[in-house]
Amino acid sequence: MRKQRGFSLIELLIVVAIILIIAAIAIPNLMRARMSANESSAVGSVRSINTAEISYNAAYSNLGFTTVLAQLGGAAGAACAPSTATGCFIDSSLSSGAKSGYTFTMALGTAGVGVPLNDYSVSAAPTVPNQSGTRYFCSFEDAVVRSSTAATPAPCDATATALQ
């Protein structure tokens, strides 16, 4: 009599089914963890931009705040030389406007124009809403980071919920 070696088809199917069940449980948790990490990175980036704006305002007080991210950073892949055009206060990936699934934009605040600029606003929006993040973040010259889950018409303004 010969001894049977290997696994039967039923045993292999059971193992594959168990692996698929485990994957079905793990993948949504992985996606939630990634969104949470992206949101945490966005909050940290908004705080970095606030700090960079305050530093830029202190270094170039005749200009005030800036409304262009590129002026807070430097050129990608090159040594940064501080100037009014490249302040070297943030890294080049953040000054390009995109980082960790979020898009960052700068704008004038509510006080309008003039030199020196007395206000600014920075906003962070998920690149792919509900995939790279669910919340929108913003901050103004008061350096308070605010969040909102609404995408329209203004995802984040001064009335949005302040983060703790």
Long-range contacts (C-beta under 8 A, 24 or more apart in sequence): 31-131, 34-101, 35-101, 35-131, 35-132, 35-133, 35-134, 37-100, 38-100, 38-101, 38-102, 38-126, 38-132, 38-133, 39-133, 39-134, 39-135, 39-137, 41-99, 41-100, 41-101, 41-102, 42-99, 42-100, 42-101, 42-102, 42-104, 42-124, 42-133, 42-137, 43-137, 43-145, 43-147, 43-163, 45-94, 45-99, 45-100, 45-102, 45-104, 45-124, 46-104, 46-122, 46-124, 46-137, 46-138, 46-139, 46-145, 47-139, 47-143, 47-145, 48-90, 48-94, 49-90, 49-94, 49-104, 49-106, 49-122, 49-139, 50-122, 50-139, 50-143, 50-145, 51-89, 51-143, 52-87, 52-89, 52-90, 53-120, 53-122, 53-141, 54-143, 55-87, 55-89, 56-87, 56-89, 57-116, 59-87, 60-84, 60-87, 61-116, 62-115, 62-116, 63-115, 63-116, 63-117, 64-115, 64-116, 64-117, 64-118, 65-116, 65-117, 65-118, 65-119, 65-120, 65-141, 66-106, 66-117, 66-120, 67-106, 67-107, 67-108, 67-117, 67-120, 68-106, 69-94, 69-95, 69-96, 69-97, 69-104, 69-105, 69-106, 70-95, 70-96, 98-127, 100-132, 101-126, 101-127, 101-128, 101-131, 101-132, 101-133, 102-126, 102-127, 102-132, 102-133, 102-137, 103-127, 109-140, 109-141, 110-158, 123-155, 123-156, 125-151, 125-155, 137-163
